């Protein structure tokens, strides 16, 4: 981040605005929502700024700027139409270590004012770093439409009881659990509806209940999808934001991991080809241990946890330890890779069924029902099959598929790094090597692969 987002306490903030046109007026209007002491200096004044002065909301000095105007100021907005003067004021302010913003001149801004959604005491600020103001307005409109106007009432309610909750619960985790239950339940609903007495009584009953001191831990087994964070489910995102501990594997993209609650503990247990960072049985025990310690644990898995994700094994261990859990399905790698590569897994003219299989090598072999897989009107998707590609091609041809059967390799599916290579069972190895295909990569075999060039929407969109 070039600009670090912070919220300044304006109780004793002294601010100078140089310029008094309509552009400056917009900055003054924004500052007037705070407790800052505002001084405006300019040789002429627009009606809006003059009105603020007449109402004694600002200190107005009608004359040209002088460097002495910066005395005892902590922040300055520069909003004149004289670029030379703007640069001069910027240099003066920086020399005196005063925060400076030159309006509509990002290179001369030590700070920038974000787009603000004001639901005081709840304030939401978003920024594009000055590079995309129209996009920023679009995003603000979206947020304004989904954030209730009365959310401020919940902010005020939380402030009123904050100290009481801190006295009742000593740990940060216990306090967070309590507040999340309040905000997700009927107490918050009563606050938003204006039923203050009912809300307060319910709140106090909950706060003083003896069983409220400890919340049991739980594990959320969450499918992170094939890579694109836009493919996460709403439920997955909600639970990721509630987690105390996140246990994630190698196939979880950095973009998805970025959506996890910022202060959650993140534990990497990823597996690479022929190299396990943490053995599976230790992962199982780790999940149980963290939940039994009272944590809400998100087990974040690439794709879907129940399709080659060993989710069932992990849940069996949780049951043995008496740990409660939830399962959130995700878009599996087969579906994501096929969709983003323009390869339908089923099609009336090409495939009447689809089979998912593991291409993982064990003792330099792949023990599968090759006769059942090698069907002409069937699509086969191999997970973890890059190393075993020669064996896969050999066995499918040996058990009845034509050597000219189409096959595709999809690397880093659904992400900006996605790469698709197509060929036949007889030449795909050479093409994959030439394209330097690397894990994670999925293999799709069948007549449907022939539709790739026609339906390859994602590659066209990227270009």
Number of C-alpha atoms within 10 A of each C-alpha: 5 6 13 8 14 7 7 8 10 13 10 10 16 18 24 23 27 26 28 28 19 15 16 22 22 14 17 24 13 11 17 15 10 14 13 17 18 21 20 26 20 20 12 13 22 15 12 17 23 17 13 17 17 12 9 10 15 20 15 20 18 14 13 11 18 11 10 8 15 20 12 12 19 17 20 23 25 27 25 19 12 11 12 10 15 22 15 12 23 22 15 16 22 13 9 12 12 20 18 25 25 23 19 13 15 14 10 18 19 15 19 23 16 16 16 15 17 14 17 15 13 13 12 15 14 15 20 14 17 16 10 10 14 10 12 18 15 11 14 18 12 11 13 16 9 8 11 11 14 14 17 17 20 19 15 15 16 16 12 11 14 13 10 12 19 13 10 14 17 11 10 10 15 19 18 15 18 19 15 11 13 19 14 10 11 15 21 23 15 17 21 18 11 13 13 16 11 13 21 17 12 15 17 13 12 16 20 12 10 9 9 15 15 14 14 13 19 23 26 22 28 29 28 34 30 29 27 19 20 11 15 20 17 11 12 22 17 13 20 27 16 17 23 23 23 24 19 21 20 16 21 21 20 12 13 21 18 10 13 24 19 13 10 17 13 18 13 13 17 17 15 13 12 9 9 11 13 13 12 15 11 12 16 18 15 18 27 26 17 19 26 19 11 16 22 27 29 31 25 28 27 25 26 25 25 19 21 17 15 14 19 14 13 22 21 13 18 23 12 9 14 12 20 16 17 13 18 18 21 24 21 20 28 24 18 19 28 24 19 21 27 20 24 21 25 17 16 9 9 19 19 13 14 16 15 15 18 17 23 20 18 10 7 10 12 17 12 13 10 16 13 11 21 21 17 15 18 22 26 22 26 22 20 20 23 24 15 18 21 14 16 22 21 14 18 21 18 14 15 14 19 15 15 14 20 21 25 27 28 26 22 23 26 24 17 12 8 18 19 22 19 21 20 19 24 17 15 20 18 11 15 20 10 10 12 11 19 16 15 19 22 24 27 25 28 28 23 26 25 20 16 20 13 9 16 17 14 16 16 8 7 8 5
